Amino acid sequence: MIYFCPIHGTYFETPDTRYSNYREQANGTIIDLWNKVSPPPAPELKSVKADSNTTALLILDMEMSICKSPRCIASITNISNLLTKARNNGMLVVYSLTHNGNPRDIARRLAPLPGDPIVKSNVDKFYETNLDEILREKGIKTVIVTGFAANGAVLHTAASAAFHGYNVIVPVDCMSTANILYAEQYTAWHMLNSPATRNRALLTEVSLISFTH
């Protein structure tokens, strides 16, 4: 039997055990190989200087009716610190709710001010809302995406923002899940590696974010 090695681009007349792993990876489904997949190296978090005039902070679905996990509760402090920075720099802050959410459900430390826009949708907060219109009317070019859940509103809204032409900043200490760390890991990986987002997304944390005018 003839075997082809995709690494060397060469055919072998008999199998070589050195290439058995490559053949297995080529032939097996991701389910077959699930327990053999190693996570990629952790990405580097970047320092960010964002223009407060063209940057908006998005606080997504931080409703206490669903923000019950220790990780989500812990993220409130980080988001609050970022919100204070945004308020002090006169930035646009936009909130979102789930379909059943109410502004009163938002964590008290993150509560919207009168006049702050609030959109309500599924995990993609651009879907059937006026979020894009809100941002464009204010000349926004960059969005900082925070909230719950990392693999829900954060991932899908951040990706959709990139589709809409915005630059996307994701502070990893401002997103969370119901204690499913893999979901947070995947969200971080997706933003930096998906063809649709990798040229527009940046990972950081609150302490690395500053604003200019």
Backbone torsions as a table, in degrees:
resi	resn	phi	psi	omega
1	MET	NA	143.8	179.3
2	ILE	-98.1	132.4	179.2
3	TYR	-116.7	139.8	178.4
4	PHE	-106.4	128.6	176.5
5	CYS	-96.5	110.6	-178.2
6	PRO	-68.3	-20.1	-179.8
7	ILE	-75.0	-45.5	-177.9
8	HIS	-95.5	-8.6	-179.1
9	GLY	63.5	33.7	-173.6
10	THR	-130.3	145.5	174.7
11	TYR	-93.2	140.7	177.5
12	PHE	-120.0	139.2	-176.9
13	GLU	-73.8	-31.8	177.2
14	THR	-127.3	152.3	-178.1
15	PRO	-67.1	144.3	177.1
16	ASP	-115.9	128.1	-176.1
17	THR	-60.5	-21.0	178.9
18	ARG	-63.6	-23.6	-175.6
19	TYR	-107.1	8.6	-177.6
20	SER	-63.8	-37.6	179.8
21	ASN	-64.9	-38.0	179.3
22	TYR	-66.4	-39.0	178.9
23	ARG	-66.0	-40.5	-179.6
24	GLU	-64.1	-41.9	179.5
25	GLN	-66.5	-34.5	-179.2
26	ALA	-71.8	-34.4	-173.4
27	ASN	-95.3	-25.9	-174.7
28	GLY	-83.9	152.0	172.9
29	THR	-79.0	167.0	178.2
30	ILE	-63.2	-28.0	176.7
31	ILE	-68.9	-40.9	177.1
32	ASP	-60.6	-36.8	-173.4
33	LEU	-97.5	5.6	-169.9
34	TRP	-49.8	-49.6	-175.0
35	ASN	-79.4	-1.8	178.6
36	LYS	-103.6	-1.9	-178.6
37	VAL	-83.9	125.4	177.1
38	SER	-95.9	142.6	178.5
39	PRO	-66.5	148.5	177.0
40	PRO	-70.6	164.3	176.7
41	PRO	-58.8	148.7	178.7
42	ALA	-63.2	135.6	179.3
43	PRO	-72.8	157.6	177.3
44	GLU	-82.2	132.6	174.9
45	LEU	-81.2	139.7	-173.1
46	LYS	-107.5	144.7	169.2
47	SER	-73.1	143.1	-175.3
48	VAL	-130.7	132.5	167.5
49	LYS	-117.2	105.7	-175.3
50	ALA	-103.6	144.7	177.1
51	ASP	-78.2	115.0	-176.2
52	SER	-64.8	-20.8	-179.6
53	ASN	-78.2	-22.5	-176.2
54	THR	-123.5	15.4	-179.5
55	THR	-120.9	137.6	177.5
56	ALA	-120.4	145.1	174.6
57	LEU	-98.4	125.2	176.6
58	LEU	-105.4	124.8	176.4
59	ILE	-114.6	109.0	-166.6
60	LEU	-106.5	122.5	167.1
61	ASP	54.1	36.0	178.6
62	MET	-84.5	60.1	-178.8
63	GLU	-93.7	131.0	-175.9
64	MET	-67.7	-15.4	176.3
65	SER	-70.9	-20.8	178.4
66	ILE	-120.2	-20.5	179.4
67	CYS	-85.6	79.8	-174.4
68	LYS	-118.2	-17.0	-177.5
69	SER	-75.1	153.4	177.8
70	PRO	-55.3	-36.6	-179.0
71	ARG	-69.1	-40.3	178.8
72	CYS	-66.5	-44.4	179.8
73	ILE	-62.2	-40.3	178.8
74	ALA	-64.6	-31.9	-177.8
75	SER	-70.3	-18.6	-178.1
76	ILE	-59.5	-42.3	179.3
77	THR	-61.4	-43.2	-179.6
78	ASN	-65.1	-44.5	179.0
79	ILE	-65.1	-38.6	178.5
80	SER	-61.1	-42.6	177.9
81	ASN	-62.8	-40.2	177.4
82	LEU	-68.5	-38.9	177.7
83	LEU	-61.3	-41.5	177.9
84	THR	-60.5	-43.9	176.9
85	LYS	-59.3	-44.0	-178.2
86	ALA	-64.5	-45.4	179.4
87	ARG	-61.3	-43.5	-178.5
88	ASN	-64.3	-22.5	179.8
89	ASN	-103.5	11.0	175.4
90	GLY	65.1	30.6	-176.0
91	MET	-81.6	157.1	171.7
92	LEU	-71.8	130.0	175.5
93	VAL	-120.5	126.4	-178.9
94	VAL	-120.8	135.5	-180.0
95	TYR	-109.5	157.7	171.0
96	SER	-132.8	158.2	176.5
97	LEU	-130.7	156.1	169.0
98	THR	-71.3	172.1	-178.4
99	HIS	-58.0	-32.7	-178.2
100	ASN	-98.8	6.1	-174.5
101	GLY	-79.7	161.3	177.9
102	ASN	-134.8	142.8	179.6
103	PRO	-52.2	-30.5	178.8
104	ARG	-67.5	-17.1	-179.7
105	ASP	-78.8	-17.4	-176.5
106	ILE	-65.1	139.2	-180.0
107	ALA	-48.1	133.5	-171.7
108	ARG	-56.4	-39.1	-178.7
109	ARG	-69.7	-13.3	-179.3
110	LEU	-112.4	10.8	-170.9
111	ALA	-55.8	137.7	177.6
112	PRO	-68.5	151.9	172.9
113	LEU	-88.5	158.3	174.2
114	PRO	-55.5	131.1	-179.6
115	GLY	96.4	-14.8	175.3
116	ASP	-67.2	130.2	179.1
117	PRO	-65.8	143.0	176.1
118	ILE	-132.7	126.5	176.9
119	VAL	-114.1	156.4	-178.2
120	LYS	-133.3	123.7	-178.3
121	SER	-162.5	-169.2	174.8
122	ASN	-80.0	-151.4	-175.7
123	VAL	-66.7	-26.6	175.0
124	ASP	-94.6	107.9	-173.6
125	LYS	-78.9	-1.4	170.9
126	PHE	-85.7	-18.3	-173.1
127	TYR	-74.1	117.5	177.4
128	GLU	54.9	36.9	172.3
129	THR	-131.2	175.8	177.1
130	ASN	-101.5	25.9	-178.1
131	LEU	-59.0	-45.9	-179.9
132	ASP	-60.6	-41.4	178.6
133	GLU	-63.7	-42.8	178.6
134	ILE	-57.8	-46.7	-176.9
135	LEU	-68.5	-43.1	-176.8
136	ARG	-69.7	-34.1	178.1
137	GLU	-63.4	-27.0	179.3
138	LYS	-96.2	4.8	179.2
139	GLY	70.3	28.2	-177.5
140	ILE	-75.5	134.2	177.3
141	LYS	-116.8	-19.8	-176.4
142	THR	-133.1	138.8	175.1
143	VAL	-120.8	139.8	171.9
144	ILE	-102.6	118.9	-171.2
145	VAL	-105.6	122.4	179.7
146	THR	-133.4	164.5	171.4
147	GLY	130.4	-160.0	-174.9
148	PHE	-129.3	133.6	1.7
149	ALA	-104.7	158.1	-179.1
150	ALA	-54.8	-45.5	-177.4
151	ASN	-88.8	6.1	177.6
152	GLY	-114.7	-102.8	-175.2
153	ALA	-61.7	-38.9	-177.7
154	VAL	-64.9	-53.7	-177.8
155	LEU	-60.4	-50.4	-171.9
156	HIS	-75.2	-33.4	177.5
157	THR	-75.0	-39.1	177.3
158	ALA	-63.0	-44.2	178.1
159	ALA	-64.0	-42.7	179.6
160	SER	-64.8	-36.6	176.8
161	ALA	-60.0	-42.9	177.1
162	ALA	-62.6	-41.3	178.0
163	PHE	-59.6	-34.4	-178.6
164	HIS	-83.2	1.0	174.9
165	GLY	96.1	9.2	178.8
166	TYR	-90.0	150.2	166.9
167	ASN	-79.3	145.9	-171.2
168	VAL	-126.1	127.3	174.2
169	ILE	-114.2	126.3	179.1
170	VAL	-119.5	106.1	172.7
171	PRO	-77.1	115.3	-171.7
172	VAL	-69.1	-18.4	176.7
173	ASP	-86.6	5.1	178.0
174	CYS	-117.7	18.1	172.8
175	MET	-129.5	155.1	-176.6
176	SER	-158.0	170.9	174.8
177	THR	-136.0	-175.7	174.8
178	ALA	-79.9	56.1	179.5
179	ASN	63.0	30.4	175.6
180	ILE	-105.4	91.3	-172.7
181	LEU	-63.6	-33.9	179.5
182	TYR	-59.7	-36.3	-179.7
183	ALA	-64.7	-39.3	176.2
184	GLU	-67.1	-42.2	178.6
185	GLN	-60.9	-45.4	-179.6
186	TYR	-63.5	-40.9	179.5
187	THR	-59.0	-46.1	178.7
188	ALA	-61.4	-44.8	-179.7
189	TRP	-63.6	-44.7	-177.3
190	HIS	-59.9	-45.5	-176.2
191	MET	-61.7	-33.3	-178.0
192	LEU	-91.9	-10.3	-173.7
193	ASN	-123.6	-20.3	178.4
194	SER	-64.6	135.4	179.1
195	PRO	-54.5	-29.1	-176.4
196	ALA	-82.2	-18.7	-174.1
197	THR	-120.0	-21.5	-167.6
198	ARG	-63.4	-25.5	179.6
199	ASN	-89.3	-0.9	-177.8
200	ARG	-125.6	-6.8	-171.9
201	ALA	-108.2	151.2	179.2
202	LEU	-144.6	137.3	176.9
203	LEU	-102.5	140.0	-178.9
204	THR	-154.4	-167.0	170.8
205	GLU	-143.0	165.8	-170.8
206	VAL	-56.6	-41.1	-177.0
207	SER	-65.7	-16.5	-178.1
208	LEU	-98.8	3.3	-176.8
209	ILE	-103.2	129.3	171.5
210	SER	-134.3	165.0	-175.8
211	PHE	-126.6	144.9	174.5
212	THR	-119.4	164.1	179.8
213	HIS	-110.1	NA	NA
